[in-house]
């Protein structure tokens, strides 16, 4: 996990939402707590753990966005997919669902599921 200025700032806002600080670089040593600010300054390990959590959330969100876009790129409307599943389950007509399953296989090969943090 690489630290960066943006993620350090986001982690600090989560850990100390009322704290006033400046992050002027990509290391924990680049944090300046402003005078007049009286937060309980979090330990480096806590900040690093929060950055890791944020980066895992970002990775998961990007994964979902990429998969949604892949479905759109294949011309699949979510409502059509739901309709096909409805027909497959309740009406025993799998024609449309089989076609979507083929597309799903392609998308899952391109964007395999990511492990939970």
Residue, then its C-alpha position, 0 to 999 in steps of 0.5 A: x500500500x502506497x501512501x499519498x497526500x489525498x488518502x492521508x487527508x481522507x483518513x485524517x478527516x475520517x479519524x478526526x473530522x473536527x481536526x484542522x491540518x495540512x497534508x503537504x506530501x505523501x508521508x505521515x511526516x508531512x502532516x501539520x496540525x494547525x494551532x487552535x486545533x485540539x484533536x486527539x492526533x491519531x497514531x501513525x498505525x491508525x492513520x495507515x490502517x485507515x488509508x488501507x481501508x479507504x484504498x480497499x473501498x476505492x478498489x471495490x467501488x472501481x471494480x463495480x463501476x468497471x463491471x457496470x460499464x462492461x454490461x453497458x458496453x455489451x448493450x445490456x439494459x438492467x431492466x431487460x436482464x431482470x425481465x429475462x431472469x424473471x422469465x427464466x425463473x417463473x415462466x421456465x423460458x431460459x432463451x434470453x437468460x442463456x444469452x445474458x449468461x454468455x455475456x456474464x461469463x465474458x464480463x466475469x472473465x474480464x473483471x473477476x471478483x475481488x476478494x473482500x478485505 
